[in-house]
């Protein structure tokens, strides 16, 4: 894995995650992003022992984009608080099947995690384990039976974007789990990418904005008439 560093200071490090890569290790023992960042830090800072790296948030394995880690306990505490109080701004881009009913809209649903099938399910607000999920989308382009969306995520629930867009009849392309076929030939992965992250630095009263371009094959598809 070639590690692509997007931002680094004494307390934080942001890196790019390719689709298909795990953020954190699991039983499979496959290469994961967290171990790669630790290996990079161990070499760069000549650390003889274990490397501290705080996991602040996750991206689903088939999703690409920006992942932020904490290099210190102070960074972990302060950024975790920002994630908890939702002051961090998260932007995604997605290609979905079909066209959403509105040019832009705010979506609010209640969902819970089906641990057996590893899928988000709709639920009633009062049910235990049911969580409010909120996002805003904006339609950027349409072509054939696909639409290109910008998404502002207000909460960070399990499979939230994938679930909410499927509910309005626009599942993310190639996301078979939520009702799409393997129908976008420009990508073998689901077409969802975390492209923007804005947060306050751990020890400064200063905001950092990180953004990355959408995948070139996505741009090429919508630019070619």
N, C-alpha and C positions, 0 to 999 in steps of 0.2 A: 504494500500500500504506500503510495506517495502522499505524504501528509502535506496538505495545503493550508497554511496558516493565514488567517484573514486579519487577525488582530492579536497583540500580546502586550501585556504590561506586567508589573510585579505581582499582581493578584489574579489576573484573568487571562484566558487564552481562548480565542474563537477560531474554529477550524471548519473546513468544508467536509461534509459527509456525502459520499457518493451513494446513489441508490443501491440497495442490496447489502450494504455494510451495516453491521450491528453497532449501536452506540456503546453498549456494555456487553461484556462476555456472558454467555449462557452455557447450558450443559453440553452444547455441541462442540465447544472448544474452538470455534472458528475465530479468525482474526476479527478484532473489534477496534473501534475508534479510540476508546479510552486507553487501551494498552499501547496503541501507537503513539498517543500523545505522551503517555508516561515514558516510553522509550526515548522519545525526542527530548524530553526534559532531562532525563537521566544523563544523556550524552551532552547536551548543551551546557548544563549547570554542573556537570561532573559530580553527580550525587552518588555516594557509595551505597546507600541503603535504599529502602523503599521510598517511592515518590508519592507525595500527597497530590491527589487530583480529585476535586469535588465535582460530582455529577449534579448539574443544576436543572437540567430538563432533558427530554428525549425527543428523538424523531423516530417514527416507525421505520422498520428496516427497509421497506421499498421506497421511502421518501428521501429525496436529496436535500442538501442545503446547509444552513449555518447552525453549528452547535457550539454553545458556550460552556466552558469549564472554569472552575476556580482552582487556582494554583496555591492558595493559602486558605487557612480556616477563616480569616477575616473576610476574604473575598467570597467564600462560600456562604457565610452568615449574611452578609449584606446583600448579595445578589439573590439568595434564596428568599429573603424578605421582599425584594422587588417582584419576584415571580409570584409570591403569595398574595401581595396586595394589587397585583395586575398593573403595576406602573410601567412594566416593560412592554414595549410595542413590538408586535410580531406580524410580519407581512409574509404571505405565501402567494405563489402563482400556481394556477392549475389549468389543465385542459380537461374539459368535461364533455360528456356526450349530450347532445341536444343543446337547446338554448334556454336559459333561465327565464322565468315569467316576467322579470323586471330588469331594467338596465342596471339598477343597483338596489340592494335591499339589506335589511338586517334580519337575520334568522335567529330565533330562539327556540330551542327544543330541550326536552328532558331525556336523559339517556342513562343507561347503566351498562356495566361491562359484563358480557357473557363469558365467564372464564373458561367454560368448556369448549366453546367454539371460537374463542378469541375474537369477539366481535361486539360492537356496540349495538344496543337494542333500545327502542323507544320505551318509555315508562311514564307512569303518572307521578306528578311532583311529590306527592305525599309518601310514596313508597320508599322504604329504607334502601339506601345505596343509590338512589336516583339523583343525578346531578344536573344542574342547569348548564346548558351549552349555548354560547352566544358568539356570533361572528357577523361581519359585514362583507358583502362581495360587491364587486363592480365589474361589469362586462366590458372587456377591452376590444375583442374581435370575435367574429364568427366566420367559419369557413366549412362548407359542406355540412356535416352533422356534428361539428365540434365547436365549442366556445372556449375562449381564452379569458380567464378570470383573475383579478387581483383580489386577495382575501385579507381582511384585517381580523385577526383572532383576538377575541376579548377574554376567552377562557382557554384552558388547556386540558380538555377532557380526552379520554381514550378514544382514538379514531374519530375525533369530533368532526373534522372537516369532511372526511370521507363519508361519515354517516349523514351529516346535515345536507350536503349537496345531493346525496342519493335520495333523501326524503322529498326534495323538491323536483325530483325526476331528472336530475343531471348528475349521475354518478361520474366520478373521476375516470377518465379513459384508462382502460386496461385493469381496472380494479374489479376483478371478478367477484371478490368477496361481497361487494356492495352493488352487484347487479349489472356491471358493465362487462362487455366482452373484451377479448384481446383484440381491440379494434383500431387502435392508433398505431399505425405501422412505423411511425417515427421513433418509437421507444418500446422496449420490451418490459419496462417497469411501469408502475402506475405514474401518472403524469401530475405529480404534486411536488413542489419544491419550496423550502423555507428560504426566501430570498432577502428578507430584511429583519434586522433586530436592533432596537434602540433601547439603551439602558444607561443608568447613572453609574459612573465609575466607582469602584469600591472605596477609595479614599479621597475623592475629589468631588466638589460640587459641579460636576461637568458631565454632560451627556455624550455618549458615543453612539454614532449611527453606523451600522455595518450593512452593506447591501452587496448583492452579487447579481450578475445578469442571469436571465433565464437560460436554460440549456439551448445551445445553438440550433439543434434539430427542431425544437419547438418554434423558435423565431423563424427559421427557414420555412417551416410549413405554412405559417400564417402570412409571411411576407410574399411568398410565391403565389401568383394569381393563376 
